[in-house]
């Protein structure tokens, strides 16, 4: 059946000399894989130039519930994303975050609040002119809520340890190795207060930002099965040198 939906590009994979598989997170169907012809004429209604990581598209699609691969009939950008593709840091952030989303978004059922969060976050990244270096930290921490693995932020008191395995601040060293010491836990408690509106007010050295990001990814890895090393991470970190 023909349907209209918005979708966010997560990953592209060459399928043959003729086709490419486009993995997307859609508003109507959750995660979906689309089969797109790689060579198209100028008048094609499906432009392969639109399928860039974190592109947000309005689409008309052919969707069959029993199929693994679906078809796209028409596409157009939901809003201009020139800055996202041309700004070196924003482009690296889009590549990194799309890879993370490709690994964590597995559901083939719609989740309107999650899609709305992703959509508005990408729009924010496009127009942001301050604090962009902190964008991915805010994005990943807030995403935990929609994935159902958000830590208990209210349990923090001065001098406590963050138990990464149980997602809670505690007053003594946990009986496992997955925890942050009091100084690291203090930094994390500050991060929980950061959002897209105030992210420009937070300053970190390169070493601090690298450490924070790695601990966030460690938390993802502890709570999500088969969460791998993110290949685009070194590219992103090189921009902070």
N, C-alpha and C positions, 0 to 999 in steps of 0.2 A: 504494500500500500504506500501511497505517496503521503509524506508528512513534512511539515515545516518545523524546524527546531534550531536553536542556537547551539553551537559547539565550540570547544576549545581544543586546539591542536596540541597533542602530547608528544607524538613521535611519528616519524615516517620511516618506512622500511621498503627498499626495492623488493618486488615480488618476482619479477621476470624482466625480460627486455621490454615488455609492453606495459606492465602495471606496477603501481606502488600501493602499499597498504598504509592508510592513514589511521592512526589510533587517536581517538578523540573522546573527550568527556562532554556528553551532550545534556541539554536541559531536559529533554523528553525521555531519553532512554538510558541515562547513565553512560558507562563506558561502552563504546562501539568501535568496531573496525570497519573501515570503508575501503573498497577497491576502486582505485582511480587510474585511468589510462594516463600513461606518462607523456605521450606526445599528443598534443591537441592543436587544432587550428586556431587562428586568431579570433574566430568568432565563438570559440567554445564558451559555454556557460560555467565551466569549472576550470578556473585558472590555478595551475600548480604553484604559481608565485604566492598564493595566499596560504599555502600549507607550511608555514614557518612556525617553530615552537612558540606557543602561547598566543597564536593568532586566534581571534574570537570572530566567528563567522555566523552569518545567517544562512541557513541551508534549506533546500528542498531535497529530501532523500527518499529512496526506495527502501523500506524497512520490512523485513520478513522475520518473524520471531524465531523461526527454526534455522535461520542461516547464521553462520559465523561471520561472513563478509557481506556487507551491504553496499549499496550504490548511492552516489551523490549526483543529483540532477543539476542543481544550480547552487552557486555560492556567491556571497559578497561579504565584505568586511562589515562588522557591526558598527565600528567606529574607527577613525584613523589611528594607525599604530606606527607611524613613521619613526618617532623617537625611539620606540622599543626596538626597532630593527637597525637603526643607524647609530645610536648612542652606544659606544663600546661597552660601558658598564651595564647599561640596561639590557643590551643584547646578551651579554654573558649571564646576567641574572635570569633572563628568559630561558636560555638554554639549560641552566642549572635547575631552575624550578620546574620546568617541563619534564626533566628527567626524574626528579623526585616524584612528581605527580603520576608519571607513567608507572612508577613502581608501587605507589600506594593506593591508587584509585583502581579497584578491581571490580566494583559492583556494577552489574548490568541492570540495576533498577535506578530510577530517577531519585535524586535527593535535592529538591529545590533549594533549601537553605545552603547546602554546600556549593551548588552551582552559582547561586547569587554571591556567595563570598568570593569565589574564584573570579567571577566576572567583574565585580567591583574592585577587587585587588589589582587585576590587570589594568583596568582603567586608571587606577591610582598610580601605578608604575609608569604608565605612559605620560602622565601630566606632572609627576613629581619633579621638583627642581632642587629640593633640599633633603638631606638625610638619605639619599638613594643607597648609600653604602650600608645602611641598616635595614633596607627594605626586606631582604630575604630572611633576616632574623625575626622580624615582626610576622612576616607571612607564615613561616614554619611554626612559630609558637602558637599563633591563633588557629592554624590549621588543625592542631591537636584536638581542639574542641569538636570539630566536625568529624574527626576520625574516631571520637569516643575514647581518647586516651589522654585527655587533659589532666595535668597534675593538680593536686590540691594546693592552690597558691595561698590560701588563707591560713595554712598551718605554720607559716614561717614566723619564727621569733629569733632574735639576735643570738648568734652562736650555734644555731642548729645546723644539722647535716641534711642534705637533700638525698633521700633514698630514691635512686633512679628506678629501681626495680618495682617499687610500690607507688611511685609518684607522689611522695609526701615528704614534708620536712619533719625530721625527728630530732630528739635532744641527745642522742648518743650514736656512736658509730654502728651502722647496721652490721649484721652477721654475714655479710657478703661484700664483694669488692666493687659493686656498682653504686657508688655514692660520690657526692661532692663534699669537700671539706667546708668548714664554716665560711672561709673567705670566698670560695667559689659559689657557695649557696647564697651569700649576700648579693653577689653579682646577678645570679639568676633571679632572685626576688625583685631586683630592680628592673630586670628585663620584662618581667610580667606586667609592669606598669607602662611599657612602651607600646605605642600604636602608630598607625600611619600619620596621624595628626601631629604627634610630638616627637617622632623619630629623629628629627633634625637636632633635637636638644641633647641627644646622647652621643658622647664621643668615646671612641675606643682606639687603641693602638692596633696596628696590624696583628701583633701577636695575640692581643686580647680577642679581636674579632675572629681570628682563626680558631682559638681555643673554644670560644662560645659556640661557634658553628659546629665544631666537631662534637661537643657535648650534646648539642641538640640532635645531631644525627645519631649519636650513640643511643639517645633516648628512643628515637624512632626504631632503631635496630632491636632494642630490647623488647619493644611492645608490638612490633609488626613482623610477622613471619616472612622469611626470605627477603628482607630488605637488604640490598647489596651495597657495596661501595659505589659511590656516585662518580662516574668517570669524568664528568665535567667540572668537578670540584677543583682540581689543580688549575684549570683555566681561569676560574673565577678568582681564586686566591692570588694568582699572579698579577691581577689588576690592582691589588692593594699594596704591592711592593713599592 
